[in-house]
Amino acid sequence: MHRDGMIFLGSSFSPDTQEPRPQYIDLKRANRHGLIAGATGTGKTVSLQILAEGFSDAGVPVFCADIKGDLSGIAASGEVKDFIGERAEKIGFSGFDYRDFPTVFWDLFGENGHSIRTTVTEMGPLLLSRLMNLNATQEGVLNIAFELADDEGLLLLDMKDLRAILVEVGNRAKELSLVYGNVSKASVGAIQRQLLVLEREGGEAFFGEPALDIRDLMRTTRDGRGVINVLSAAKLMASPRLYATFLLWLLSELFEELPEVGDPDKPRLVFFFDEAHLLFDEAPKVLIEKVEQIVRLIRSKGVGVYFVTQNPDDVPESVLSQLGNRVQHALRAYTPRERKAVKTAAETFRPNPEFETEDVISQLGIGEALVSTLGGKGVPSVVERTLIRPPSSRLGPLTQAELRKTIQASPIFGLYDRTRDRESAYEILQGKALEKSLQEEREREREEAKREKGGRPRRTRTGFTVPEFGRDDRPSASSRRTASRRRSQRQTVTEAAVKSAVRAISSSLGRALARGILGSLKRGG
């Protein structure tokens, strides 16, 4: 049921005539964010799927995570089924058809989609601290490690770079404490242990190059449809903290990199944050405040954020109040806590005189929802009990053969599928350590040569001679100072190469000193 500038969600019904009343999301207000909530098995994934289809048809790229593995069917045409046809007919969806949608698959582990990575430098210390569950003291030491890397022009690209800079911080703890503040070797050790945990959870695959260019998430097809980016997250969900931190990093990247566009006629990108409770579980207050700030400001960049979760209570009130477009599926109310959650959810809607919202939430069937969207002047519409439209794409996952074929036909096939390991902190610090070791070895050899050359032989009882140094044979203080100056002024080929590399990298890191709301790297326009 097409209307220009609108996305069709489904239909409610007049209690008097039972005529369908179509429910839409206005594209002009789609960047005012949204919420899809409901108990397991009530139809949240289908609501996400039909919204993604609607945005794609409107020329809006989409990013979403496939938690259970059944969202991949959006890349294939739907299969003719009686109940789908009956639903389309009942809601008056006259233009319904079965078809596929342009889709790009991503996977942090590179198994069921294109690899997706960032660098340690780009993520920043705040999100890394959240990822590793560091305490305040450990987070402070990690911040010092980043400051040292920035000051000395050391690129932190992958996990081995982060390990190398932490070793450097530990070795120079006394010196750095005078410059940056107290550095505890115990905290450095604790961070290294957390890095081990992160590696076991698969975090190592996330850091490295080539890093994601967010423009590759904002593609459209030649016929003007928005590409739907699907993150394969079934395996990733085994590490919920990594999943939540990755999506939060991606959201912060969009915020930092995209220019202001005000209130466009339609969003530039719509971002679905599934299992949203993982973002806020045990999150410190400062992080929640920063998330609230991003959600509030990112709409002016043309990005709409839609949280998908079981209960509206999973989202802090400060964030929930900014979600203007809402699709509420059934909530069960068997316990006092559940009944309280139902009441809270009902109170977030503008009341409809035709029914009691609190009663209806528990009575909704599968594929049915309470819908309220932003209308003219940004005012929420009266909540409507709505039958959600069926998707045009497949309900259920692609086969492995279909998935492989879609990945190979992707416009970015080959761009991210091979890692690149250029010179960075690990290699530079390793080179410095090697040069220091060689320099110490040369010093020992010179000292031994002096002892062998400068001593007077002294006969022992056994008849052998040993070198003997008298007071007059010792070098003068002046000659010692001259030799010391010469040694300090000499520069080996390796030292010159290392210093040259540091200078080159330092110049390329000129913008790394500026970090955004969540501590991720801010790039110049």
Summary of the structure (lengths in Angstrom):
residues: 525
radius of gyration: 30.8
end to end distance: 40.6
largest distance: 124.8
contacts: 1670
relative contact order: 0.18
helix: 47%
strand: 16%
